[in-house]
């Protein structure tokens, strides 16, 4: 059974809420927006005296320019 290719451009595919949690679903942020800032965010949290960030916590500490707001 082969999965059918979904239509749409790359940014729609990355930001689409129903495409799941696969490697190419950034779930609300365009590609590399968060991964480029991960070291900076870890440094920021380390100096704030909190624990290391997990999963979606990065998005709560520092919202990047390319974030998509679904509210």
Gaussian input, Z-matrix of N, CA and C with variables (Angstrom, degrees):
# hf/3-21g

backbone

0 1
 N
 C     1     B1
 C     2     B2     1     A1
 N     3     B3     2     A2     1     D1
 C     4     B4     3     A3     2     D2
 C     5     B5     4     A4     3     D3
 N     6     B6     5     A5     4     D4
 C     7     B7     6     A6     5     D5
 C     8     B8     7     A7     6     D6
 N     9     B9     8     A8     7     D7
 C    10    B10     9     A9     8     D8
 C    11    B11    10    A10     9     D9
 N    12    B12    11    A11    10    D10
 C    13    B13    12    A12    11    D11
 C    14    B14    13    A13    12    D12
 N    15    B15    14    A14    13    D13
 C    16    B16    15    A15    14    D14
 C    17    B17    16    A16    15    D15
 N    18    B18    17    A17    16    D16
 C    19    B19    18    A18    17    D17
 C    20    B20    19    A19    18    D18
 N    21    B21    20    A20    19    D19
 C    22    B22    21    A21    20    D20
 C    23    B23    22    A22    21    D21
 N    24    B24    23    A23    22    D22
 C    25    B25    24    A24    23    D23
 C    26    B26    25    A25    24    D24
 N    27    B27    26    A26    25    D25
 C    28    B28    27    A27    26    D26
 C    29    B29    28    A28    27    D27
 N    30    B30    29    A29    28    D28
 C    31    B31    30    A30    29    D29
 C    32    B32    31    A31    30    D30
 N    33    B33    32    A32    31    D31
 C    34    B34    33    A33    32    D32
 C    35    B35    34    A34    33    D33
 N    36    B36    35    A35    34    D34
 C    37    B37    36    A36    35    D35
 C    38    B38    37    A37    36    D36
 N    39    B39    38    A38    37    D37
 C    40    B40    39    A39    38    D38
 C    41    B41    40    A40    39    D39
 N    42    B42    41    A41    40    D40
 C    43    B43    42    A42    41    D41
 C    44    B44    43    A43    42    D42
 N    45    B45    44    A44    43    D43
 C    46    B46    45    A45    44    D44
 C    47    B47    46    A46    45    D45
 N    48    B48    47    A47    46    D46
 C    49    B49    48    A48    47    D47
 C    50    B50    49    A49    48    D48
 N    51    B51    50    A50    49    D49
 C    52    B52    51    A51    50    D50
 C    53    B53    52    A52    51    D51
 N    54    B54    53    A53    52    D52
 C    55    B55    54    A54    53    D53
 C    56    B56    55    A55    54    D54
 N    57    B57    56    A56    55    D55
 C    58    B58    57    A57    56    D56
 C    59    B59    58    A58    57    D57
 N    60    B60    59    A59    58    D58
 C    61    B61    60    A60    59    D59
 C    62    B62    61    A61    60    D60
 N    63    B63    62    A62    61    D61
 C    64    B64    63    A63    62    D62
 C    65    B65    64    A64    63    D63
 N    66    B66    65    A65    64    D64
 C    67    B67    66    A66    65    D65
 C    68    B68    67    A67    66    D66
 N    69    B69    68    A68    67    D67
 C    70    B70    69    A69    68    D68
 C    71    B71    70    A70    69    D69
 N    72    B72    71    A71    70    D70
 C    73    B73    72    A72    71    D71
 C    74    B74    73    A73    72    D72
 N    75    B75    74    A74    73    D73
 C    76    B76    75    A75    74    D74
 C    77    B77    76    A76    75    D75
 N    78    B78    77    A77    76    D76
 C    79    B79    78    A78    77    D77
 C    80    B80    79    A79    78    D78
 N    81    B81    80    A80    79    D79
 C    82    B82    81    A81    80    D80
 C    83    B83    82    A82    81    D81
 N    84    B84    83    A83    82    D82
 C    85    B85    84    A84    83    D83
 C    86    B86    85    A85    84    D84
 N    87    B87    86    A86    85    D85
 C    88    B88    87    A87    86    D86
 C    89    B89    88    A88    87    D87
 N    90    B90    89    A89    88    D88
 C    91    B91    90    A90    89    D89
 C    92    B92    91    A91    90    D90
 N    93    B93    92    A92    91    D91
 C    94    B94    93    A93    92    D92
 C    95    B95    94    A94    93    D93
 N    96    B96    95    A95    94    D94
 C    97    B97    96    A96    95    D95
 C    98    B98    97    A97    96    D96
 N    99    B99    98    A98    97    D97
 C   100   B100    99    A99    98    D98
 C   101   B101   100   A100    99    D99
 N   102   B102   101   A101   100   D100
 C   103   B103   102   A102   101   D101
 C   104   B104   103   A103   102   D102
 N   105   B105   104   A104   103   D103
 C   106   B106   105   A105   104   D104
 C   107   B107   106   A106   105   D105
 N   108   B108   107   A107   106   D106
 C   109   B109   108   A108   107   D107
 C   110   B110   109   A109   108   D108
 N   111   B111   110   A110   109   D109
 C   112   B112   111   A111   110   D110
 C   113   B113   112   A112   111   D111
 N   114   B114   113   A113   112   D112
 C   115   B115   114   A114   113   D113
 C   116   B116   115   A115   114   D114
 N   117   B117   116   A116   115   D115
 C   118   B118   117   A117   116   D116
 C   119   B119   118   A118   117   D117
 N   120   B120   119   A119   118   D118
 C   121   B121   120   A120   119   D119
 C   122   B122   121   A121   120   D120
 N   123   B123   122   A122   121   D121
 C   124   B124   123   A123   122   D122
 C   125   B125   124   A124   123   D123
 N   126   B126   125   A125   124   D124
 C   127   B127   126   A126   125   D125
 C   128   B128   127   A127   126   D126
 N   129   B129   128   A128   127   D127
 C   130   B130   129   A129   128   D128
 C   131   B131   130   A130   129   D129
 N   132   B132   131   A131   130   D130
 C   133   B133   132   A132   131   D131
 C   134   B134   133   A133   132   D132
 N   135   B135   134   A134   133   D133
 C   136   B136   135   A135   134   D134
 C   137   B137   136   A136   135   D135
 N   138   B138   137   A137   136   D136
 C   139   B139   138   A138   137   D137
 C   140   B140   139   A139   138   D138
 N   141   B141   140   A140   139   D139
 C   142   B142   141   A141   140   D140
 C   143   B143   142   A142   141   D141
 N   144   B144   143   A143   142   D142
 C   145   B145   144   A144   143   D143
 C   146   B146   145   A145   144   D144
 N   147   B147   146   A146   145   D145
 C   148   B148   147   A147   146   D146
 C   149   B149   148   A148   147   D147
 N   150   B150   149   A149   148   D148
 C   151   B151   150   A150   149   D149
 C   152   B152   151   A151   150   D150
 N   153   B153   152   A152   151   D151
 C   154   B154   153   A153   152   D152
 C   155   B155   154   A154   153   D153
 N   156   B156   155   A155   154   D154
 C   157   B157   156   A156   155   D155
 C   158   B158   157   A157   156   D156
 N   159   B159   158   A158   157   D157
 C   160   B160   159   A159   158   D158
 C   161   B161   160   A160   159   D159
 N   162   B162   161   A161   160   D160
 C   163   B163   162   A162   161   D161
 C   164   B164   163   A163   162   D162
 N   165   B165   164   A164   163   D163
 C   166   B166   165   A165   164   D164
 C   167   B167   166   A166   165   D165
 N   168   B168   167   A167   166   D166
 C   169   B169   168   A168   167   D167
 C   170   B170   169   A169   168   D168
 N   171   B171   170   A170   169   D169
 C   172   B172   171   A171   170   D170
 C   173   B173   172   A172   171   D171
 N   174   B174   173   A173   172   D172
 C   175   B175   174   A174   173   D173
 C   176   B176   175   A175   174   D174
 N   177   B177   176   A176   175   D175
 C   178   B178   177   A177   176   D176
 C   179   B179   178   A178   177   D177
 N   180   B180   179   A179   178   D178
 C   181   B181   180   A180   179   D179
 C   182   B182   181   A181   180   D180
 N   183   B183   182   A182   181   D181
 C   184   B184   183   A183   182   D182
 C   185   B185   184   A184   183   D183
 N   186   B186   185   A185   184   D184
 C   187   B187   186   A186   185   D185
 C   188   B188   187   A187   186   D186
 N   189   B189   188   A188   187   D187
 C   190   B190   189   A189   188   D188
 C   191   B191   190   A190   189   D189
 N   192   B192   191   A191   190   D190
 C   193   B193   192   A192   191   D191
 C   194   B194   193   A193   192   D192
 N   195   B195   194   A194   193   D193
 C   196   B196   195   A195   194   D194
 C   197   B197   196   A196   195   D195
 N   198   B198   197   A197   196   D196
 C   199   B199   198   A198   197   D197
 C   200   B200   199   A199   198   D198
 N   201   B201   200   A200   199   D199
 C   202   B202   201   A201   200   D200
 C   203   B203   202   A202   201   D201
 N   204   B204   203   A203   202   D202
 C   205   B205   204   A204   203   D203
 C   206   B206   205   A205   204   D204
 N   207   B207   206   A206   205   D205
 C   208   B208   207   A207   206   D206
 C   209   B209   208   A208   207   D207
 N   210   B210   209   A209   208   D208
 C   211   B211   210   A210   209   D209
 C   212   B212   211   A211   210   D210

   B1=1.4531
   B2=1.5301
   B3=1.3165
   B4=1.4586
   B5=1.5221
   B6=1.3226
   B7=1.4567
   B8=1.5218
   B9=1.3306
   B10=1.4570
   B11=1.5240
   B12=1.3261
   B13=1.4607
   B14=1.5199
   B15=1.3336
   B16=1.4516
   B17=1.5201
   B18=1.3225
   B19=1.4551
   B20=1.5268
   B21=1.3370
   B22=1.4577
   B23=1.5133
   B24=1.3256
   B25=1.4643
   B26=1.5298
   B27=1.3289
   B28=1.4651
   B29=1.5211
   B30=1.3323
   B31=1.4640
   B32=1.5225
   B33=1.3240
   B34=1.4710
   B35=1.5177
   B36=1.3215
   B37=1.4596
   B38=1.5258
   B39=1.3272
   B40=1.4594
   B41=1.5171
   B42=1.3209
   B43=1.4561
   B44=1.5180
   B45=1.3005
   B46=1.4559
   B47=1.5335
   B48=1.3229
   B49=1.4619
   B50=1.5218
   B51=1.3377
   B52=1.4643
   B53=1.5223
   B54=1.3139
   B55=1.4589
   B56=1.5307
   B57=1.3072
   B58=1.4528
   B59=1.5188
   B60=1.3286
   B61=1.4633
   B62=1.5218
   B63=1.3132
   B64=1.4589
   B65=1.5216
   B66=1.3396
   B67=1.4577
   B68=1.5251
   B69=1.3247
   B70=1.4640
   B71=1.5189
   B72=1.3296
   B73=1.4605
   B74=1.5259
   B75=1.2921
   B76=1.4597
   B77=1.5203
   B78=1.3085
   B79=1.4636
   B80=1.5257
   B81=1.3204
   B82=1.4527
   B83=1.5100
   B84=1.3045
   B85=1.4573
   B86=1.5235
   B87=1.3161
   B88=1.4551
   B89=1.5216
   B90=1.3088
   B91=1.4659
   B92=1.5361
   B93=1.3239
   B94=1.4648
   B95=1.5179
   B96=1.3186
   B97=1.4503
   B98=1.5153
   B99=1.3326
   B100=1.4605
   B101=1.5225
   B102=1.3298
   B103=1.4563
   B104=1.5264
   B105=1.3299
   B106=1.4602
   B107=1.5187
   B108=1.3218
   B109=1.4624
   B110=1.5226
   B111=1.3249
   B112=1.4554
   B113=1.5338
   B114=1.3213
   B115=1.4701
   B116=1.5256
   B117=1.3228
   B118=1.4634
   B119=1.5135
   B120=1.3148
   B121=1.4613
   B122=1.5209
   B123=1.3325
   B124=1.4636
   B125=1.5216
   B126=1.3383
   B127=1.4573
   B128=1.5218
   B129=1.3193
   B130=1.4629
   B131=1.5283
   B132=1.3128
   B133=1.4620
   B134=1.5210
   B135=1.3403
   B136=1.4585
   B137=1.5279
   B138=1.3202
   B139=1.4614
   B140=1.5236
   B141=1.3208
   B142=1.4599
   B143=1.5249
   B144=1.3264
   B145=1.4533
   B146=1.5132
   B147=1.3278
   B148=1.4664
   B149=1.5221
   B150=1.3262
   B151=1.4587
   B152=1.5215
   B153=1.3359
   B154=1.4594
   B155=1.5287
   B156=1.2991
   B157=1.4654
   B158=1.5210
   B159=1.3058
   B160=1.4502
   B161=1.5214
   B162=1.3231
   B163=1.4717
   B164=1.5323
   B165=1.3258
   B166=1.4535
   B167=1.5124
   B168=1.3357
   B169=1.4636
   B170=1.5265
   B171=1.3370
   B172=1.4589
   B173=1.5223
   B174=1.3176
   B175=1.4616
   B176=1.5192
   B177=1.3198
   B178=1.4625
   B179=1.5266
   B180=1.3368
   B181=1.4592
   B182=1.5244
   B183=1.3137
   B184=1.4634
   B185=1.5176
   B186=1.3155
   B187=1.4540
   B188=1.5229
   B189=1.3230
   B190=1.4560
   B191=1.5199
   B192=1.3028
   B193=1.4601
   B194=1.5234
   B195=1.3352
   B196=1.4554
   B197=1.5268
   B198=1.3145
   B199=1.4617
   B200=1.5175
   B201=1.3103
   B202=1.4592
   B203=1.5176
   B204=1.3072
   B205=1.4617
   B206=1.5175
   B207=1.3369
   B208=1.4588
   B209=1.5192
   B210=1.3365
   B211=1.4619
   B212=1.5119
   A1=108.80
   A2=116.13
   A3=121.65
   A4=109.26
   A5=115.30
   A6=119.69
   A7=109.79
   A8=116.66
   A9=120.61
   A10=110.48
   A11=114.54
   A12=120.32
   A13=109.43
   A14=117.04
   A15=121.27
   A16=110.15
   A17=116.35
   A18=120.46
   A19=110.46
   A20=115.78
   A21=120.86
   A22=112.04
   A23=115.94
   A24=119.08
   A25=110.29
   A26=115.66
   A27=120.51
   A28=112.69
   A29=117.43
   A30=118.54
   A31=111.43
   A32=117.59
   A33=120.03
   A34=110.52
   A35=116.75
   A36=120.56
   A37=111.28
   A38=116.86
   A39=119.71
   A40=112.22
   A41=117.19
   A42=120.92
   A43=113.95
   A44=117.15
   A45=120.37
   A46=110.40
   A47=116.82
   A48=120.79
   A49=112.71
   A50=119.86
   A51=119.90
   A52=113.23
   A53=119.50
   A54=120.61
   A55=112.89
   A56=117.52
   A57=119.85
   A58=113.97
   A59=116.11
   A60=122.19
   A61=111.34
   A62=117.94
   A63=121.69
   A64=112.15
   A65=117.18
   A66=120.91
   A67=113.97
   A68=117.40
   A69=119.77
   A70=112.53
   A71=118.05
   A72=119.40
   A73=108.13
   A74=116.47
   A75=121.01
   A76=111.86
   A77=116.71
   A78=122.57
   A79=112.54
   A80=116.90
   A81=119.68
   A82=115.22
   A83=117.48
   A84=119.29
   A85=108.62
   A86=117.54
   A87=120.62
   A88=110.01
   A89=116.52
   A90=122.43
   A91=112.89
   A92=115.60
   A93=125.76
   A94=114.86
   A95=119.52
   A96=120.03
   A97=111.91
   A98=116.19
   A99=120.86
   A100=111.93
   A101=116.62
   A102=119.24
   A103=111.75
   A104=117.45
   A105=120.13
   A106=111.45
   A107=117.82
   A108=121.92
   A109=113.81
   A110=117.77
   A111=120.42
   A112=112.29
   A113=117.38
   A114=120.01
   A115=110.82
   A116=115.67
   A117=119.91
   A118=111.08
   A119=116.10
   A120=120.22
   A121=111.07
   A122=117.15
   A123=120.06
   A124=110.60
   A125=116.97
   A126=121.06
   A127=110.18
   A128=115.66
   A129=120.69
   A130=110.69
   A131=116.69
   A132=120.96
   A133=111.23
   A134=116.66
   A135=120.64
   A136=110.86
   A137=116.64
   A138=119.87
   A139=112.52
   A140=116.96
   A141=119.80
   A142=111.49
   A143=116.83
   A144=120.51
   A145=114.44
   A146=117.12
   A147=119.82
   A148=109.35
   A149=115.87
   A150=120.26
   A151=109.76
   A152=115.90
   A153=121.02
   A154=109.53
   A155=115.08
   A156=120.31
   A157=111.05
   A158=115.99
   A159=121.81
   A160=109.80
   A161=116.37
   A162=123.81
   A163=112.65
   A164=118.08
   A165=122.18
   A166=114.76
   A167=117.55
   A168=119.82
   A169=112.02
   A170=116.86
   A171=119.95
   A172=110.75
   A173=115.44
   A174=120.24
   A175=111.17
   A176=117.80
   A177=120.58
   A178=111.68
   A179=117.55
   A180=120.56
   A181=110.96
   A182=117.36
   A183=120.35
   A184=109.43
   A185=116.65
   A186=120.56
   A187=108.99
   A188=116.78
   A189=120.90
   A190=111.10
   A191=115.30
   A192=122.29
   A193=112.29
   A194=116.63
   A195=120.72
   A196=114.07
   A197=117.39
   A198=119.95
   A199=111.04
   A200=115.93
   A201=121.83
   A202=108.02
   A203=116.69
   A204=121.45
   A205=109.49
   A206=117.75
   A207=122.16
   A208=113.12
   A209=118.73
   A210=119.92
   A211=112.00
   D1=121.34
   D2=-177.91
   D3=-103.93
   D4=134.29
   D5=179.40
   D6=-74.16
   D7=134.43
   D8=-179.38
   D9=-73.52
   D10=145.45
   D11=178.60
   D12=-72.98
   D13=130.78
   D14=179.40
   D15=-86.86
   D16=143.05
   D17=-179.06
   D18=-78.52
   D19=167.23
   D20=177.65
   D21=117.01
   D22=160.19
   D23=178.90
   D24=-84.70
   D25=175.74
   D26=-171.77
   D27=-62.09
   D28=-42.75
   D29=-177.44
   D30=-68.51
   D31=-34.17
   D32=175.57
   D33=-64.53
   D34=-41.67
   D35=-178.94
   D36=-65.47
   D37=-40.03
   D38=-178.89
   D39=-69.49
   D40=-33.54
   D41=-173.56
   D42=-97.86
   D43=-2.45
   D44=-174.61
   D45=-72.67
   D46=131.22
   D47=-174.27
   D48=-75.01
   D49=-19.55
   D50=-175.34
   D51=-99.48
   D52=5.48
   D53=-178.42
   D54=-88.21
   D55=2.81
   D56=174.17
   D57=87.77
   D58=-164.30
   D59=-174.10
   D60=-113.19
   D61=33.47
   D62=-179.13
   D63=-70.56
   D64=-179.71
   D65=-176.57
   D66=-64.40
   D67=-23.74
   D68=-177.44
   D69=-106.41
   D70=14.55
   D71=176.95
   D72=-108.78
   D73=102.49
   D74=-176.57
   D75=-81.10
   D76=-10.25
   D77=173.18
   D78=54.75
   D79=62.04
   D80=172.87
   D81=104.96
   D82=5.47
   D83=177.61
   D84=-144.71
   D85=135.72
   D86=178.73
   D87=-66.87
   D88=161.59
   D89=-169.51
   D90=-58.04
   D91=139.50
   D92=174.82
   D93=67.37
   D94=0.53
   D95=178.15
   D96=-62.28
   D97=-43.04
   D98=-177.59
   D99=-86.94
   D100=-38.55
   D101=-176.72
   D102=-65.19
   D103=-28.80
   D104=177.13
   D105=-70.50
   D106=-27.59
   D107=-175.34
   D108=-101.45
   D109=5.10
   D110=-173.71
   D111=-62.50
   D112=-43.16
   D113=179.56
   D114=-64.36
   D115=-42.16
   D116=178.90
   D117=-62.13
   D118=-42.10
   D119=-179.36
   D120=-66.96
   D121=-41.13
   D122=177.91
   D123=-61.74
   D124=-40.16
   D125=178.46
   D126=-64.32
   D127=-41.64
   D128=-179.57
   D129=-62.55
   D130=-42.82
   D131=-179.44
   D132=-71.11
   D133=-36.74
   D134=179.99
   D135=-61.45
   D136=-38.46
   D137=-179.18
   D138=-82.41
   D139=-11.33
   D140=175.87
   D141=-88.28
   D142=-6.91
   D143=177.06
   D144=80.18
   D145=18.27
   D146=178.01
   D147=-98.78
   D148=173.55
   D149=175.97
   D150=-73.12
   D151=167.99
   D152=177.44
   D153=-63.24
   D154=148.43
   D155=-177.78
   D156=-75.77
   D157=146.45
   D158=177.73
   D159=-124.49
   D160=133.16
   D161=170.13
   D162=50.38
   D163=-115.02
   D164=-173.81
   D165=-76.87
   D166=-3.71
   D167=-179.17
   D168=-63.87
   D169=-27.17
   D170=178.07
   D171=-58.66
   D172=-39.82
   D173=-176.78
   D174=-68.51
   D175=-27.05
   D176=-178.68
   D177=-80.96
   D178=-31.96
   D179=-177.06
   D180=-75.02
   D181=-45.19
   D182=-174.77
   D183=-142.78
   D184=105.32
   D185=178.24
   D186=-78.79
   D187=129.66
   D188=-177.05
   D189=-90.47
   D190=170.60
   D191=-176.45
   D192=-61.03
   D193=-34.67
   D194=-173.65
   D195=-93.18
   D196=9.09
   D197=-179.71
   D198=-64.61
   D199=145.12
   D200=177.17
   D201=-108.80
   D202=127.55
   D203=-178.52
   D204=-95.73
   D205=118.79
   D206=-177.41
   D207=-94.11
   D208=3.22
   D209=-178.62
   D210=-79.45

